[in-house]
Amino acid sequence: MSLRIALDDSLCTGHGRCYALAPALFDSDDAGRSVLLAGENGEIGEEHRAAAEAAVANCPERAITLSDSLSDSLSEA
Ligand code: SF4
């Protein structure tokens, strides 16, 4: 089962905690706002779970969400 991460650009105000905590998942743009590095559909490997959860927990704007791809598929069925 893989994970899916999403970033809501409209909520991000550029505190930079996500790309400090999870540099494999996030980068910053010229204004310091977050840029998601995940692949298509935001899918990331299980090895990134801890970093992704840390980013979610530390984003002051709650701009990042994380879900299991399997539960997404089930809820869409
Ligand atoms: S921690 Fe949240 S508000 Fe800060 S740059 Fe990352 S997504 Fe944006």
Boltz pocket constraint, residues with backbone or C-beta under 6 A from the ligand:
constraints:
  - pocket:
      binder: B
      contacts: [[A, 7], [A, 11], [A, 12], [A, 13], [A, 14], [A, 15], [A, 16], [A, 17], [A, 18], [A, 19], [A, 32], [A, 33], [A, 34], [A, 55], [A, 58], [A, 59], [A, 60], [A, 61], [A, 62], [A, 63], [A, 64]]
      max_distance: 6.0
